[in-house]
């Protein structure tokens, strides 16, 4: 990591928490990105312009950060096919698990949901094992 400070991490965490709280209190929705994104697809259309605004905020955040002097450095070393397969697997997993890392990991854990705690432990353990296997060539 080339850019990691306590203040930027704290600021990002506060903004994520505020966005999740705002969405919960004013729209009665949890800030699970997979559910928000799926809600704009015709197959799962659930309405609500708020979904487009939420996703637009995610997309515009990096350019805004850079505009105000922050450093944004993106490096992707994986082939496009690997990224496509990984994206499909993540999408399938979020539908299978009834949510994603943001929905379970941030909102569900904050509500002390047993289902979310188990889901978070499962995907974090799987991620750790995957990183170990990939980095050690196993």
C-alpha positions in Angstrom: 0.0 0.0 0.0 1.4 3.3 -1.0 -1.2 5.6 0.6 -2.6 4.7 4.0 -3.0 7.1 6.9 -5.0 6.9 10.0 -7.0 10.1 9.1 -8.0 9.0 5.6 -9.0 5.5 6.9 -11.0 7.0 9.7 -12.6 9.5 7.3 -13.6 6.7 4.9 -15.0 4.6 7.7 -17.0 7.5 9.0 -18.4 8.2 5.5 -19.3 4.6 5.0 -21.0 4.5 8.4 -22.9 7.8 7.7 -24.1 6.5 4.3 -25.2 3.2 5.8 -27.0 5.0 8.7 -28.6 7.5 6.3 -29.9 4.8 4.0 -31.3 2.8 7.0 -32.9 5.7 8.8 -34.4 7.5 5.8 -35.1 4.6 3.3 -35.4 1.6 5.7 -32.8 -0.2 3.6 -29.4 -1.7 4.3 -26.4 -0.5 2.3 -25.6 -3.8 0.6 -24.1 -3.0 -2.7 -25.1 -6.3 -4.4 -28.8 -5.7 -3.5 -28.6 -2.1 -4.5 -27.1 -3.0 -7.9 -29.4 -5.9 -8.5 -32.4 -3.6 -7.8 -31.6 -1.6 -10.9 -31.5 -4.6 -13.2 -34.8 -5.4 -15.0 -34.9 -8.9 -13.7 -35.0 -7.7 -10.1 -36.4 -4.2 -10.6 -37.4 -2.8 -7.3 -37.5 0.8 -8.2 -36.1 3.8 -6.4 -33.9 6.6 -7.8 -31.9 6.3 -4.6 -30.2 3.2 -6.0 -28.8 5.2 -8.9 -27.7 8.0 -6.6 -26.0 5.6 -4.3 -24.1 3.9 -7.1 -23.2 7.2 -8.7 -21.7 8.2 -5.3 -19.5 5.1 -5.4 -18.3 5.8 -8.9 -17.7 9.5 -8.4 -15.9 9.2 -5.1 -12.4 8.3 -6.5 -12.3 11.2 -9.0 -13.5 13.6 -6.3 -10.8 12.4 -3.9 -8.2 13.0 -6.6 -9.7 16.4 -7.4 -9.2 17.5 -3.8 -5.5 16.4 -3.8 -5.8 12.7 -2.8 -3.8 10.0 -4.5 -5.6 7.4 -6.6 -3.5 4.5 -7.9 -5.2 1.5 -9.5 -3.2 -1.4 -10.7 -4.8 -4.6 -11.9 -2.4 -7.5 -12.8 -5.0 -10.2 -13.5 -6.1 -11.1 -17.0 -9.6 -9.9 -18.1 -10.9 -13.5 -18.2 -9.9 -14.1 -14.6 -11.6 -10.8 -13.6 -14.8 -11.8 -15.5 -14.9 -15.2 -13.8 -14.2 -13.7 -10.4 -16.9 -11.2 -10.9 -19.4 -13.9 -11.8 -18.4 -16.0 -8.8 -18.8 -13.0 -6.5 -22.2 -12.2 -8.0 -23.3 -15.7 -7.6 -22.0 -15.9 -4.0 -23.8 -12.7 -3.0 -27.1 -14.0 -4.3 -26.5 -17.4 -2.7 -25.4 -15.8 0.7 -28.3 -13.3 0.7 -25.9 -10.3 0.7 -22.4 -9.0 0.1 -19.5 -7.8 2.2 -21.0 -4.4 2.7 -24.5 -5.7 3.5 -23.3 -8.4 5.9 -20.0 -7.0 7.0 -21.1 -3.5 7.8 -24.8 -3.3 8.2 -25.5 -6.9 9.4 -22.7 -7.0 11.9 -23.7 -3.6 13.3 -27.2 -5.0 13.9 -25.6 -8.1 15.6 -27.3 -10.4 13.0 -26.1 -14.0 13.6 -26.6 -14.7 9.8 -24.3 -11.8 8.9 -21.7 -12.6 11.5 -21.5 -16.2 10.1 -21.4 -14.9 6.5 -18.7 -12.4 7.4 -16.6 -15.1 9.1 -17.1 -17.4 6.1 -16.1 -15.0 3.4 -13.2 -13.5 5.4 -11.8 -17.0 6.1 -12.2 -18.0 2.5 -10.5 -14.8 1.4 -7.6 -15.4 3.8 -7.2 -19.0 2.5 -7.4 -17.9 -1.1 -4.7 -15.2 -0.6 -2.4 -17.7 1.1 -2.8 -20.3 -1.6 -2.3 -17.8 -4.4 0.8 -16.2 -2.8 2.4 -19.5 -2.0 1.7 -21.0 -5.4 -0.5 -23.9 -4.1 
